[in-house]
Amino acid sequence: MDDTMDESVGETAAGTAAGTAADTAAGTGETDFRVLGPVEVFDRRTGTYVVPSGAKQRALLGALVVRAGQVLPGERLVHELWGERPPAGAANALQAHVARLRRLLQQALGEDGISTHATGYALGRPGARTDAHHFQELSSRGRATLAANPVRAAELLGGALALWRGPALEGSGQGPLCAGEAERLEELRLTTLETLYEARLRAGRHAEAARELERLTARHPVRERLYDLQMLALYRCGRQAEALGVYERARRRLVEGLGVEPGPALRARMEAILHHAPSLTTPDPDASLHELGGAIARLGSRIEALAREQQGLIRRLNSLTSGVTGQGPPVERGHLLEQGADVEG
């Protein structure tokens, strides 16, 4: 998780803004449900955090927050807390844990938020949201903005990653519900992180990205996309030999770690770098602006020339018609002069 804290948080003001926005986007009313880190319930009115100390209580709260607003059957909660071999009287033990969690929430927040149903329990109202929902929304918006506005995309993606406080559902046990959700969210986090660096490369931040991707590939030695981005960043910094060296390092780690060769995308990147493919370059924004300014200047000159030609044609037409009586009114500036005053009805 260090890569989230070191490289993503604090890159722009969007990180702080997104964290503040999470306070209004996750949860219900004045209560936030948070899973991007240790599971917790946060009361915005008082600034009170609820984080149970017992392992079973944390697992129970984690499961309820993951399915906030939904009814979780008692049998599934028993399986989440005790696995395949629940103790005798597990249903009664679950009721006791729910009662203790309710008291904790009531003492800290003034309300417990847990409702009892015929088949199980639910935390929060239907449609309740968590910080994970807000993370996914920001990430999706960042990806959608990537091609048109990479700077804005980087702000959105950085803001999404700033919502993370540690590993998802940290301390909530290894039950199938929490473990599966934690794995899903971690994959989304890494995908968002990769897209963030793609946005930074599109925005021309090559040297910065190259430095940070060096650390990220060491922390995630089998993420081929990170190597791909690092190779591109180094190449755009004029460091072709180092970029090819990254490919060799990636190949060695993949073979040692997974027993596989690099995939087609990474091999294609290596070939493109080896042959200096034009597709590897990125447009220079300043050069593009200069070119656009030159085109506008040329267009202005052409318009002026056409205007002069038009005036010349008008003068010639007037000279040809001025000596012909009764053949029509003279022409001025491209229009016929109105002579209604000279026409008798």
VEXFIPA-112860 format. One record per residue: x, y, z of N, C-alpha, C in turn; residue in three letters. Coordinates in steps of 0.2 Angstrom, whole numbers, padded with zeros to 4 digits, always signed. Layout:
N
XYZXYZXYZALA/...
end
This chain:
345
+0004-0006+0000+0000+0000+0000+0004+0006+0000MET/+0011+0006+0001+0015+0012+0001+0014+0016-0005ASP/+0013+0012-0011+0013+0016-0017+0007+0021-0017ASP/+0001+0019-0014-0004+0023-0014-0003+0030-0010THR/+0001+0029-0004+0002+0034+0000+0008+0039-0003MET/+0013+0035-0006+0019+0039-0008+0018+0043-0014ASP/+0015+0039-0019+0015+0042-0026+0008+0045-0028GLU/+0003+0043-0025-0004+0045-0027-0007+0051-0023SER/-0006+0050-0016-0009+0055-0012-0005+0061-0012VAL/-0009+0067-0012-0005+0073-0012-0002+0076-0018GLY/-0003+0072-0024+0000+0075-0030-0003+0081-0032GLU/-0010+0081-0031-0014+0087-0033-0019+0089-0027THR/-0022+0095-0028-0027+0096-0023-0033+0092-0023ALA/-0033+0088-0029-0039+0084-0030-0039+0078-0025ALA/-0033+0076-0022-0033+0071-0017-0037+0073-0011GLY/-0035+0079-0008-0039+0082-0003-0046+0083-0004THR/-0047+0086-0010-0054+0087-0012-0058+0081-0012ALA/-0055+0076-0015-0059+0069-0016-0060+0066-0009ALA/-0055+0067-0004-0056+0064+0002-0062+0068+0006GLY/-0063+0075+0005-0068+0078+0008-0075+0076+0005THR/-0074+0075-0002-0081+0073-0006-0083+0067-0003ALA/-0078+0062-0001-0081+0056+0001-0085+0056+0007ALA/-0084+0062+0011-0088+0063+0017-0095+0063+0016ASP/-0097+0066+0010-0104+0067+0008-0106+0062+0003THR/-0102+0058+0000-0104+0053-0005-0105+0046-0002ALA/-0102+0044+0003-0102+0038+0006-0106+0038+0012ALA/-0110+0032+0013-0114+0032+0019-0121+0034+0018GLY/-0124+0035+0024-0131+0038+0024-0132+0044+0029THR/-0135+0049+0027-0136+0055+0032-0129+0057+0034GLY/-0128+0057+0040-0122+0060+0043-0117+0054+0045GLU/-0118+0048+0042-0114+0042+0044-0110+0040+0038THR/-0104+0039+0038-0100+0036+0033-0098+0029+0034ASP/-0098+0025+0029-0096+0018+0030-0090+0017+0025PHE/-0084+0015+0028-0078+0015+0025-0074+0008+0025ARG/-0072+0006+0019-0069-0001+0019-0062+0000+0015VAL/-0060+0006+0013-0054+0007+0010-0048+0008+0015LEU/-0047+0003+0019-0042+0003+0024-0046-0001+0030GLY/-0044+0000+0036-0048-0004+0042-0055-0002+0041PRO/-0059-0007+0042-0067-0005+0041-0068-0001+0047VAL/-0073+0004+0046-0075+0009+0051-0081+0012+0049GLU/-0084+0015+0054-0090+0019+0053-0089+0026+0056VAL/-0090+0031+0052-0088+0038+0054-0094+0042+0055PHE/-0094+0046+0060-0100+0051+0061-0097+0058+0060ASP/-0099+0061+0055-0097+0067+0053-0099+0073+0057ARG/-0104+0072+0061-0107+0077+0066-0102+0078+0071ARG/-0099+0072+0074-0095+0073+0080-0088+0071+0079THR/-0086+0069+0073-0080+0067+0071-0078+0060+0074GLY/-0083+0056+0076-0081+0050+0080-0081+0044+0075THR/-0075+0040+0076-0074+0034+0072-0076+0028+0076TYR/-0079+0023+0073-0081+0017+0077-0077+0011+0073VAL/-0072+0008+0077-0068+0003+0075-0068-0003+0080VAL/-0071-0008+0080-0072-0013+0085-0065-0016+0086PRO/-0063-0018+0093-0057-0020+0094-0056-0028+0093SER/-0062-0031+0094-0062-0039+0094-0062-0041+0086GLY/-0058-0047+0085-0058-0049+0078-0065-0051+0075ALA/-0069-0054+0079-0075-0056+0077-0080-0050+0075LYS/-0079-0045+0080-0083-0039+0079-0081-0035+0073GLN/-0074-0035+0071-0072-0032+0065-0074-0036+0059ARG/-0074-0042+0059-0077-0046+0054-0084-0045+0052ALA/-0088-0045+0058-0095-0044+0057-0096-0037+0054LEU/-0093-0032+0057-0094-0025+0054-0092-0025+0047LEU/-0086-0028+0045-0084-0028+0038-0089-0031+0034GLY/-0092-0036+0035-0097-0040+0031-0103-0035+0030ALA/-0105-0032+0036-0111-0028+0035-0110-0022+0031LEU/-0104-0019+0032-0102-0013+0028-0101-0014+0021VAL/-0098-0020+0019-0097-0022+0012-0104-0023+0009VAL/-0109-0025+0012-0116-0026+0010-0120-0021+0013ARG/-0118-0015+0014-0122-0009+0017-0128-0008+0013ALA/-0134-0008+0017-0140-0007+0014-0144-0013+0012GLY/-0140-0019+0013-0143-0026+0010-0144-0030+0016GLN/-0148-0035+0016-0149-0040+0021-0144-0045+0020VAL/-0141-0047+0025-0136-0053+0025-0139-0058+0029LEU/-0140-0064+0026-0143-0070+0030-0138-0072+0035PRO/-0142-0074+0041-0138-0076+0047-0133-0082+0045GLY/-0135-0086+0041-0130-0092+0039-0124-0089+0036GLU/-0125-0084+0032-0119-0082+0028-0114-0078+0033ARG/-0117-0075+0038-0113-0071+0043-0109-0076+0047LEU/-0113-0082+0049-0110-0087+0053-0104-0090+0049VAL/-0104-0091+0043-0099-0093+0039-0093-0088+0038HIS/-0095-0082+0038-0090-0077+0037-0086-0076+0044GLU/-0089-0077+0049-0085-0077+0056-0082-0083+0058LEU/-0085-0089+0056-0082-0095+0059-0079-0100+0053TRP/-0081-0099+0047-0079-0103+0042-0083-0109+0041GLY/-0079-0115+0039-0083-0121+0038-0084-0125+0044GLU/-0081-0123+0050-0083-0127+0056-0085-0122+0062ARG/-0091-0120+0061-0094-0115+0066-0095-0119+0073PRO/-0095-0115+0078-0096-0119+0085-0103-0121+0086PRO/-0104-0125+0091-0111-0127+0092-0114-0120+0095ALA/-0120-0119+0093-0124-0113+0095-0121-0107+0092GLY/-0119-0108+0085-0116-0102+0082-0122-0096+0081ALA/-0128-0098+0080-0133-0093+0079-0134-0089+0085ALA/-0134-0092+0091-0134-0088+0097-0128-0084+0098ASN/-0122-0086+0096-0116-0082+0096-0116-0077+0092ALA/-0119-0077+0086-0120-0072+0081-0124-0067+0084LEU/-0130-0069+0087-0134-0064+0090-0131-0060+0095GLN/-0126-0063+0099-0123-0059+0104-0118-0054+0101ALA/-0114-0056+0096-0110-0052+0093-0113-0046+0090HIS/-0119-0047+0087-0123-0042+0084-0125-0037+0089VAL/-0127-0040+0095-0130-0035+0101-0124-0031+0103ALA/-0118-0034+0104-0112-0030+0106-0110-0024+0101ARG/-0111-0026+0095-0109-0021+0089-0114-0015+0090LEU/-0120-0017+0091-0126-0012+0091-0124-0007+0097ARG/-0122-0010+0103-0121-0006+0108-0115-0001+0107ARG/-0110-0004+0104-0104+0000+0102-0106+0006+0097LEU/-0110+0004+0092-0112+0010+0088-0117+0015+0091LEU/-0121+0012+0095-0126+0017+0099-0122+0021+0103GLN/-0117+0019+0107-0113+0023+0112-0109+0028+0108GLN/-0107+0026+0102-0102+0031+0098-0106+0036+0094ALA/-0112+0033+0091-0115+0037+0086-0122+0040+0088LEU/-0125+0037+0093-0131+0039+0095-0137+0034+0092GLY/-0135+0030+0087-0139+0025+0084-0135+0020+0082GLU/-0138+0014+0081-0134+0008+0079-0134+0007+0072ASP/-0140+0008+0069-0140+0007+0061-0141+0000+0059GLY/-0141-0005+0063-0142-0012+0061-0149-0013+0062ILE/-0152-0016+0057-0159-0018+0057-0159-0026+0057SER/-0164-0029+0060-0165-0036+0061-0171-0038+0056THR/-0170-0043+0052-0175-0045+0047-0176-0053+0048HIS/-0181-0055+0045-0183-0062+0046-0177-0067+0045ALA/-0173-0065+0040-0168-0069+0037-0161-0067+0040THR/-0160-0061+0042-0153-0059+0044-0153-0052+0047GLY/-0148-0048+0045-0146-0042+0047-0144-0037+0042TYR/-0145-0031+0042-0143-0026+0038-0140-0020+0041ALA/-0135-0016+0038-0133-0010+0041-0134-0005+0036LEU/-0138+0001+0039-0139+0006+0035-0146+0005+0031GLY/-0148+0010+0028-0154+0010+0024-0152+0007+0017ARG/-0158+0004+0013-0157+0002+0006-0153+0008+0002PRO/-0148+0006-0002-0145+0011-0006-0139+0014-0003GLY/-0138+0012+0004-0132+0015+0007-0126+0014+0003ALA/-0121+0019+0004-0115+0019+0000-0109+0019+0004ARG/-0103+0017+0001-0097+0017+0005-0092+0021+0001THR/-0086+0022+0005-0081+0025+0001-0078+0021-0005ASP/-0080+0015-0005-0078+0011-0011-0082+0013-0017ALA/-0088+0014-0016-0092+0017-0022-0090+0023-0024HIS/-0088+0028-0020-0085+0034-0022-0078+0033-0026HIS/-0074+0029-0023-0068+0027-0027-0069+0025-0034PHE/-0074+0020-0035-0075+0017-0041-0078+0023-0046GLN/-0082+0027-0043-0085+0033-0048-0079+0037-0050GLU/-0075+0039-0046-0070+0044-0048-0065+0040-0053LEU/-0064+0034-0051-0059+0030-0056-0062+0030-0063SER/-0069+0028-0063-0072+0028-0069-0072+0034-0073SER/-0073+0040-0070-0073+0047-0073-0066+0048-0075ARG/-0061+0046-0072-0054+0047-0074-0053+0044-0080GLY/-0055+0037-0081-0054+0033-0087-0058+0036-0093ARG/-0064+0039-0091-0068+0042-0097-0065+0048-0100ALA/-0061+0052-0095-0058+0058-0097-0051+0058-0100THR/-0048+0052-0100-0041+0051-0101-0039+0053-0108LEU/-0043+0051-0113-0041+0053-0120-0041+0061-0121ALA/-0047+0064-0119-0048+0071-0121-0044+0076-0116ALA/-0043+0074-0110-0040+0078-0105-0036+0075-0100ASN/-0030+0073-0102-0026+0068-0097-0024+0072-0090PRO/-0024+0079-0090-0022+0082-0084-0028+0081-0079VAL/-0034+0082-0082-0040+0082-0078-0041+0074-0076ARG/-0039+0070-0080-0040+0063-0078-0035+0061-0073ALA/-0029+0064-0073-0024+0062-0067-0027+0065-0061ALA/-0030+0071-0061-0033+0073-0055-0038+0069-0052GLU/-0043+0066-0056-0048+0062-0054-0046+0055-0051LEU/-0041+0052-0055-0038+0046-0053-0034+0047-0046LEU/-0030+0052-0046-0027+0054-0040-0031+0054-0034GLY/-0037+0058-0035-0042+0059-0030-0045+0052-0028GLY/-0046+0048-0033-0049+0041-0031-0044+0037-0026ALA/-0038+0037-0028-0033+0034-0024-0032+0037-0017LEU/-0033+0043-0017-0032+0047-0010-0037+0045-0005ALA/-0042+0041-0007-0047+0039-0003-0045+0033+0002LEU/-0040+0030-0001-0037+0024+0003-0033+0025+0009TRP/-0035+0022+0014-0031+0023+0021-0027+0017+0022ARG/-0026+0012+0018-0023+0006+0020-0026+0000+0016GLY/-0024-0006+0016-0027-0012+0013-0034-0012+0014PRO/-0038-0014+0009-0045-0014+0010-0047-0019+0015ALA/-0052-0017+0019-0055-0021+0025-0049-0024+0029LEU/-0044-0020+0030-0039-0023+0034-0041-0024+0041GLU/-0039-0030+0044-0041-0033+0050-0048-0036+0051GLY/-0051-0037+0045-0058-0039+0045-0058-0047+0044SER/-0053-0050+0045-0053-0057+0044-0052-0060+0037GLY/-0053-0067+0037-0052-0070+0030-0058-0073+0028GLN/-0064-0071+0030-0070-0074+0028-0071-0073+0021GLY/-0075-0077+0017-0076-0076+0010-0078-0070+0007PRO/-0083-0067+0011-0086-0060+0009-0081-0055+0009LEU/-0078-0054+0015-0073-0048+0016-0066-0050+0012CYS/-0064-0056+0012-0058-0057+0008-0059-0056+0000ALA/-0065-0059-0002-0066-0058-0009-0067-0051-0011GLY/-0070-0047-0007-0071-0039-0008-0064-0036-0008GLU/-0060-0038-0003-0054-0035-0002-0049-0036-0009ALA/-0050-0042-0011-0046-0044-0017-0048-0040-0023GLU/-0055-0039-0024-0058-0036-0030-0056-0028-0029ARG/-0056-0025-0023-0054-0018-0023-0047-0017-0024LEU/-0043-0022-0022-0036-0021-0023-0034-0021-0030GLU/-0037-0025-0034-0036-0026-0041-0038-0019-0044GLU/-0044-0017-0042-0046-0010-0045-0041-0004-0043LEU/-0039-0005-0037-0034+0000-0035-0028+0000-0040ARG/-0025-0006-0041-0019-0006-0045-0021-0004-0052LEU/-0026-0006-0055-0028-0004-0061-0029+0004-0062THR/-0032+0007-0057-0032+0014-0056-0026+0017-0056THR/-0021+0014-0052-0014+0017-0052-0011+0017-0058LEU/-0012+0011-0062-0009+0011-0069-0011+0016-0073GLU/-0018+0017-0073-0021+0022-0077-0019+0029-0075THR/-0018+0030-0069-0015+0037-0067-0008+0038-0070LEU/-0004+0033-0071+0003+0035-0074+0002+0035-0081TYR/-0003+0032-0084-0004+0033-0091-0006+0040-0093GLU/-0010+0043-0088-0013+0050-0089-0007+0054-0088ALA/-0002+0053-0083+0003+0057-0082+0008+0057-0088ARG/+0009+0051-0091+0013+0051-0098+0010+0055-0103LEU/+0003+0054-0104+0000+0058-0109+0000+0066-0108ARG/+0001+0068-0102+0002+0075-0100+0009+0077-0100ALA/+0013+0073-0102+0020+0075-0103+0025+0074-0097GLY/+0022+0071-0092+0026+0071-0085+0031+0064-0085ARG/+0035+0064-0090+0039+0058-0091+0044+0056-0086HIS/+0048+0061-0085+0054+0060-0080+0051+0058-0073ALA/+0046+0062-0071+0043+0060-0064+0040+0053-0064GLU/+0036+0051-0070+0033+0045-0070+0039+0039-0070ALA/+0044+0040-0073+0049+0035-0074+0052+0034-0067ALA/+0053+0039-0063+0056+0038-0056+0051+0034-0052ARG/+0045+0036-0052+0040+0033-0048+0038+0026-0050GLU/+0038+0025-0056+0037+0018-0059+0043+0013-0057LEU/+0049+0016-0056+0054+0011-0054+0053+0008-0047GLU/+0050+0012-0043+0048+0010-0036+0042+0005-0037ARG/+0037+0007-0041+0031+0003-0041+0032-0004-0044LEU/+0037-0005-0049+0038-0011-0052+0042-0016-0047THR/+0046-0013-0043+0049-0017-0037+0044-0019-0032ALA/+0039-0015-0031+0033-0017-0026+0029-0022-0029ARG/+0028-0022-0036+0023-0026-0039+0027-0030-0045HIS/+0031-0034-0044+0035-0037-0049+0032-0041-0054PRO/+0026-0043-0054+0023-0046-0060+0017-0042-0063VAL/+0017-0036-0062+0012-0032-0065+0015-0029-0072ARG/+0013-0032-0077+0016-0031-0084+0015-0024-0086GLU/+0009-0021-0084+0007-0014-0087+0012-0009-0084ARG/+0014-0010-0077+0018-0005-0074+0025-0005-0078LEU/+0028-0011-0080+0034-0011-0084+0033-0008-0091TYR/+0027-0009-0094+0026-0006-0100+0026+0002-0100ASP/+0023+0004-0094+0023+0012-0093+0030+0014-0092LEU/+0034+0010-0088+0040+0013-0086+0045+0013-0092GLN/+0044+0008-0097+0048+0008-0103+0046+0014-0107MET/+0040+0015-0108+0038+0021-0112+0041+0028-0109LEU/+0040+0028-0102+0042+0034-0099+0050+0035-0100ALA/+0054+0030-0099+0061+0030-0100+0063+0032-0108LEU/+0059+0029-0112+0061+0030-0119+0059+0038-0121TYR/+0054+0040-0118+0052+0047-0120+0057+0052-0116ARG/+0061+0050-0111+0066+0054-0108+0073+0053-0112CYS/+0073+0049-0118+0079+0048-0121+0083+0043-0119GLY/+0080+0038-0115+0084+0033-0111+0082+0026-0114ARG/+0084+0025-0121+0082+0019-0124+0085+0013-0121GLN/+0091+0013-0119+0095+0007-0117+0092+0005-0110ALA/+0090+0010-0106+0087+0008-0099+0080+0005-0100GLU/+0076+0008-0105+0070+0005-0107+0070-0002-0109ALA/+0075-0004-0113+0076-0011-0115+0078-0015-0109LEU/+0082-0012-0104+0084-0015-0098+0078-0017-0094GLY/+0073-0013-0094+0067-0014-0090+0064-0020-0092VAL/+0063-0021-0099+0060-0027-0102+0064-0033-0100TYR/+0070-0033-0100+0074-0039-0097+0073-0041-0090GLU/+0072-0035-0086+0071-0036-0079+0064-0039-0078ARG/+0059-0036-0082+0052-0039-0081+0052-0046-0083ALA/+0055-0048-0089+0055-0055-0091+0058-0060-0086ARG/+0064-0058-0083+0067-0062-0077+0062-0063-0072ARG/+0059-0057-0069+0054-0058-0064+0048-0062-0065ARG/+0045-0061-0071+0040-0065-0073+0041-0073-0074LEU/+0047-0074-0076+0049-0081-0077+0050-0084-0070VAL/+0053-0080-0066+0055-0083-0059+0049-0083-0055GLU/+0044-0078-0055+0039-0078-0051+0033-0082-0053GLY/+0031-0082-0060+0025-0085-0062+0027-0091-0067LEU/+0033-0091-0069+0035-0096-0074+0032-0095-0081GLY/+0031-0088-0083+0029-0087-0089+0033-0081-0093VAL/+0033-0081-0099+0036-0076-0103+0032-0069-0103GLU/+0035-0063-0105+0031-0057-0105+0025-0058-0110PRO/+0020-0055-0109+0014-0055-0114+0015-0052-0120GLY/+0010-0052-0125+0011-0049-0132+0012-0041-0131PRO/+0008-0038-0127+0009-0031-0126+0016-0028-0124ALA/+0019-0032-0119+0025-0030-0117+0031-0031-0122LEU/+0030-0037-0126+0034-0039-0131+0034-0033-0137ARG/+0028-0031-0138+0027-0026-0144+0030-0020-0142ALA/+0029-0018-0135+0033-0012-0133+0040-0012-0134ARG/+0043-0018-0132+0050-0019-0133+0052-0018-0140MET/+0049-0021-0145+0050-0021-0152+0050-0013-0154GLU/+0044-0010-0152+0043-0003-0154+0049+0001-0152ALA/+0051+0000-0146+0057+0004-0143+0064+0003-0147ILE/+0064-0004-0148+0070-0006-0152+0071-0003-0159LEU/+0065-0002-0162+0065+0001-0169+0063+0008-0169HIS/+0063+0012-0163+0061+0019-0163+0054+0020-0167HIS/+0049+0016-0165+0043+0017-0168+0040+0024-0167ALA/+0037+0028-0172+0034+0034-0172+0029+0035-0167PRO/+0025+0029-0166+0020+0029-0161+0022+0030-0154SER/+0028+0030-0152+0031+0031-0145+0031+0038-0143LEU/+0031+0042-0148+0032+0049-0147+0025+0052-0144THR/+0026+0058-0141+0020+0061-0139+0020+0068-0141THR/+0014+0071-0144+0014+0078-0146+0017+0083-0141PRO/+0021+0088-0143+0023+0093-0139+0017+0099-0139ASP/+0014+0100-0133+0009+0105-0133+0011+0112-0135PRO/+0017+0114-0133+0019+0120-0135+0020+0121-0143ASP/+0022+0115-0146+0023+0115-0153+0017+0115-0157ALA/+0012+0112-0154+0005+0111-0157+0002+0118-0157SER/+0003+0122-0151+0000+0129-0151+0003+0133-0156LEU/+0010+0133-0156+0014+0137-0161+0011+0135-0168HIS/+0010+0129-0170+0008+0127-0176+0001+0130-0178GLU/-0003+0130-0173-0010+0132-0173-0010+0140-0174LEU/-0006+0143-0170-0005+0151-0171-0003+0152-0178GLY/+0002+0149-0181+0004+0150-0188-0001+0149-0193GLY/-0005+0144-0192-0011+0143-0196-0016+0148-0196ALA/-0017+0151-0190-0022+0156-0189-0019+0162-0193ILE/-0013+0164-0192-0010+0170-0195-0010+0169-0203ALA/-0009+0163-0205-0009+0162-0213-0016+0163-0215ARG/-0021+0161-0211-0028+0161-0213-0030+0169-0213LEU/-0028+0173-0208-0029+0180-0208-0027+0183-0214GLY/-0020+0182-0216-0017+0185-0222-0021+0183-0228SER/-0024+0177-0229-0028+0175-0234-0034+0179-0235ARG/-0037+0180-0229-0044+0183-0229-0043+0191-0231ILE/-0037+0194-0228-0036+0201-0230-0035+0201-0238GLU/-0031+0196-0241-0030+0196-0248-0036+0196-0252ALA/-0041+0191-0249-0047+0191-0253-0051+0197-0252LEU/-0051+0200-0247-0055+0207-0246-0052+0212-0251ALA/-0046+0212-0252-0043+0217-0256-0045+0215-0264ARG/-0045+0209-0265-0047+0207-0272-0055+0209-0273GLU/-0059+0208-0268-0066+0209-0268-0067+0217-0270GLN/-0063+0221-0266-0064+0228-0267-0061+0230-0274GLN/-0056+0227-0276-0054+0228-0283-0059+0227-0288GLY/-0062+0221-0287-0068+0219-0292-0074+0224-0292LEU/-0075+0226-0286-0081+0231-0285-0079+0237-0289ILE/-0073+0240-0288-0071+0246-0291-0072+0245-0299ARG/-0069+0240-0301-0069+0238-0308-0076+0238-0311ARG/-0081+0235-0307-0088+0234-0309-0091+0241-0309LEU/-0090+0245-0304-0093+0252-0304-0090+0256-0310ASN/-0084+0255-0312-0081+0259-0317-0084+0257-0324SER/-0086+0251-0324-0089+0248-0331-0096+0251-0331LEU/-0100+0251-0326-0107+0253-0326-0108+0260-0325THR/-0103+0264-0323-0105+0271-0321-0106+0275-0328SER/-0104+0273-0333-0105+0277-0339-0111+0275-0343GLY/-0114+0270-0341-0120+0267-0345-0126+0270-0341VAL/-0130+0275-0344-0136+0278-0341-0142+0273-0342THR/-0145+0272-0336-0151+0268-0336-0150+0261-0336GLY/-0144+0259-0335-0143+0252-0335-0143+0249-0328GLN/-0144+0253-0323-0144+0251-0316-0140+0255-0312GLY/-0142+0254-0305-0138+0258-0300-0131+0256-0299PRO/-0127+0261-0297-0120+0259-0296-0119+0254-0290PRO/-0113+0251-0289-0112+0246-0284-0107+0249-0279VAL/-0108+0248-0273-0103+0250-0268-0103+0245-0263GLU/-0097+0242-0261-0095+0238-0256-0099+0231-0257ARG/-0100+0229-0263-0103+0223-0264-0111+0223-0264GLY/-0114+0229-0263-0121+0230-0263-0124+0235-0268HIS/-0130+0234-0270-0133+0239-0275-0135+0245-0270LEU/-0133+0251-0272-0136+0257-0269-0143+0258-0270LEU/-0147+0258-0265-0154+0259-0265-0156+0266-0268GLU/-0160+0267-0273-0161+0274-0276-0169+0275-0276GLN/-0172+0273-0270-0179+0273-0270-0182+0281-0270GLY/-0177+0285-0268-0179+0292-0268-0180+0295-0275ALA/-0176+0292-0280-0176+0294-0286-0182+0291-0291ASP/-0185+0286-0288-0190+0283-0292-0197+0285-0290VAL/-0200+0288-0295-0207+0290-0294-0212+0285-0294GLU/-0217+0285-0290-0222+0280-0290-0227+0281-0296GLY/
end
